[in-house]
Amino acid sequence: MPTLRWQPITTLLLCIYGFGASVYLTFTHYEPKALACVSNATFNCEKVTQSAQSVIFGIPVAILGLVFFVPMLLLCLPAAWRAADRRIHLARLVLSVTGVAMIIYLIIAELFLIKAICLWCSSVHIATFVLFVIIATASPIVLDPGYGNVDAGGEALADAEPSS
């Protein structure tokens, strides 16, 4: 069975970055003058973070970023990657797909509705997309019914179902 070596730490680091950037963007949503960002015809973080599209159902998008990254951070802990419970791996995959769906909406909003790009937001979009790619490519391994059913020496446990 293939082992995951770099995926857990890479996804954890991406989640830490995404969480930190989401905290910063949440703060600057309420204090726009604290926003440190380039401002020109193409890039304008304040225009993006203060736009009508920066709030969904009354909730700032930056807070939705926190709502995404807190559970994702927990699901990307190395212990969660080693878990034998397939529901943990499935939850990680579903949450990453949800994150990508959200960034698709946000990128469309930035490019076609707001007509400005927020570099901070774009960095979170990139982190979310890379997270999705790593999780999606690791999912066939971790969602295999035999994943995690090994002893400390890497041998299959007696009651483990064989994987095909």
N, C-alpha and C positions, 0 to 999 in steps of 0.2 A: 504494500500500500504506500503511495507517495506521501511524504510528510510535508507539512507547510513550515517553511523556515522564515522567510522574510515577510510574508503576508500579515501575520498578526502584529508585528511591530510597526510595519508601514501603515496599516490601517489605523492603529492606535495613534500614531503621530499625526496622521491626517485629521482624525477626530479631535485631537487636542488643538490643532491649528484652527479647525472649523469652529470649535466651541469658543476659542479665544476671540476670533474675528467676529463671531456672532454676538458675543458680549460687548465688544467695541461698537459694533453697528447698532446694537440695542441702545447703548448709552448715547451715541450720536444721533439716533432717531429723535430722542428727547432733548438733546443739546447739540443742535446742528453746527453751532460755531466751534465745537470741539473737534469737528471732522478735519483730519489732515489728509488732503487729497488734491491732486491736480485739478484745475478748473479751466477748461477751454471749450471750444466748440464741440469736441468729441467726448471728452471726459469731464464729467461733472457729478461727483458723488452726492453733493447736497441736493441737486435737482432730482436725482434718482431716489435718495432716501427720504425726501420730503414729498414725493409725487403721490398722486392718488393710488397708484399701483403698489405703493410701499405698505399698504394696509389691506388685509383681506379679512372680511367679516369683522372689521373693527380691531383686528389684531395686527400689530406691526410685523412685517415679514421677518425682520431681524429676530423677533421673539419666536417665530415659527422655526427659525434656524436653531435657536437654543432647544426648542422642543424636539428637533431632529437629532442634534448632536449629543444631547445627554444620553438617551437610550442607545444611540449608535456607539458612543464611547464605551458604554458597558458591554455591548455586544461584540466589541472589537478588542476587549481585554484578552491577553494570551490564554487565560483560563477558559474564556468563552469559546475561543477557537479550538481548544482541546476537548471541549465537552462532547460527550457521547450522545446527548439529547439533540436529535435532529431539529427540534422546534427552535432551538437557539439559532442554528444556522439558517433555517428558513426565515425566521424573523429578521435576521441581518440582511438577507437577500431582499425580502419584501420592503424593508425600510430603505434600502439603497435604491430600489426601483422608484419608490415614492419620492426620494430626494431628487432623482434625475428628472422625474416628471415636473417637479416644482421648478427646477432650474431651467427647464425648457420654457415654461411659462414666463419666468423672470427675464430670461434672455430676449424672448420675443417682446416683452413689455419694454425693456431697455432700448432695443433697436428700433421698434416700430411705433410705440406709443409715446414713450418719454423722449426718445431721440437723443439719449445721452448714455454713456457707459460709466458705471461706478467701478473703479479698480478694486476696491475692497470687496465689493459684491462679486466681481469676476473671479477673484482669488478663492472665494468660498465656492463658487460654481465649479472651478477647476478641481478643488479638493474633493467636492462631492462626486464629480464625474470619475476621477481617478479611483476614489473609494468604490464606486459602483463597478468599475472595470475589474479591480482586484477581487472584489467579493463575487462577482458573476463568474469570473474564470476559476475561482477556487471552489465554487458551489458544487460542481460535479464530484469533487473529492469529498467534501465535508457532508454532503447530503447522501452519499453512498451508505446503504444500511450497515455495512461492515465498519464504517469509520468510527474510531474511538473504542472498538471492542478488542483492544490489545492490552497485554500486560506491559510492565515496565521494560521488558526486554524486546518488545515489538512483536511477540508471538500472539496469534489469535487466541482469544479465550475460548474455553470448551463450549460454553453455551452461546457463543456468537453465531449468528446466521452467516453462512458463506455468502460473499458478494459475487455477482456474476461478472 
